[in-house]
Amino acid sequence: MWRSNLQRFLKRLHLRESWVIFFVLGNVMLNFPFLKIFNQPTTILGFPLMYLYFTLGWAISIGVIYLFASAAEPDQTEYHPEEQAPQ
């Protein structure tokens, strides 16, 4: 069920525009204001806030790239070889 909902979401996704948006967002997140905000002597579960910021940002970017890559690949579950014309 969640797979079909994900497929519908990916079909609506405009890949070219989304790539640009996430690229710009990633660059903004790695610039001065955000780095200054997360460069605090605070720790969460013993990890410095800056390390958590980079690690979570890295994991989210991998997830976004996975979504883009799976949206760009043709769906091979809909291929039916028996429907081909006879030779």
C-alpha positions in Angstrom: 0.0 0.0 0.0 2.7 2.5 0.9 4.6 1.5 -2.2 1.7 2.6 -4.5 1.4 5.9 -2.6 5.1 6.5 -3.0 4.9 5.7 -6.7 2.1 8.2 -7.2 4.1 10.8 -5.3 7.2 10.1 -7.4 5.2 10.4 -10.6 4.0 13.9 -9.7 7.5 14.9 -8.8 9.0 17.3 -11.3 12.6 16.0 -11.3 14.4 18.8 -13.0 12.9 21.5 -10.8 13.2 19.4 -7.7 16.9 18.7 -8.3 17.6 22.4 -8.6 15.5 23.2 -5.5 17.3 20.6 -3.3 20.7 21.6 -4.7 20.1 25.2 -3.7 18.7 24.2 -0.4 21.7 22.0 0.3 24.1 24.9 -0.5 22.2 27.3 1.7 22.3 24.8 4.6 26.1 24.6 4.3 26.6 28.4 4.5 27.4 30.8 7.3 24.1 31.5 9.0 23.2 27.8 9.5 26.7 26.8 10.4 26.8 29.6 13.0 23.4 28.5 14.4 24.5 24.9 14.9 28.1 25.6 16.1 27.2 25.7 19.7 28.8 24.0 22.7 25.6 22.0 23.2 25.4 18.2 23.0 22.5 16.0 22.3 23.0 12.4 23.6 26.7 13.2 24.0 27.1 14.3 20.3 28.0 17.9 19.5 25.2 19.8 17.8 27.3 20.5 14.7 28.1 16.8 14.1 24.4 15.9 14.4 23.5 18.7 11.9 26.0 17.3 9.3 25.1 13.7 9.9 21.3 14.2 9.7 21.7 16.5 6.6 23.9 13.9 5.0 21.3 11.1 5.7 18.4 13.2 4.4 20.3 14.1 1.2 20.9 10.4 0.6 17.2 9.7 1.0 16.3 12.5 -1.4 18.8 11.2 -4.0 17.2 7.7 -3.6 13.8 9.2 -4.3 15.0 11.0 -7.4 16.8 8.0 -8.7 13.8 5.7 -8.2 11.6 8.2 -9.9 13.9 8.4 -12.9 14.1 4.7 -13.4 11.4 3.1 -15.5 9.0 0.9 -13.5 10.0 -2.7 -14.4 7.1 -4.3 -12.6 4.7 -3.3 -15.3 6.6 -5.1 -18.1 4.7 -8.1 -19.5 6.6 -10.0 -22.2 3.6 -12.0 -23.3 2.0 -8.8 -24.6 4.7 -8.4 -27.3 3.8 -8.8 -30.9 4.6 -12.3 -32.4 7.7 -12.4 -34.6 
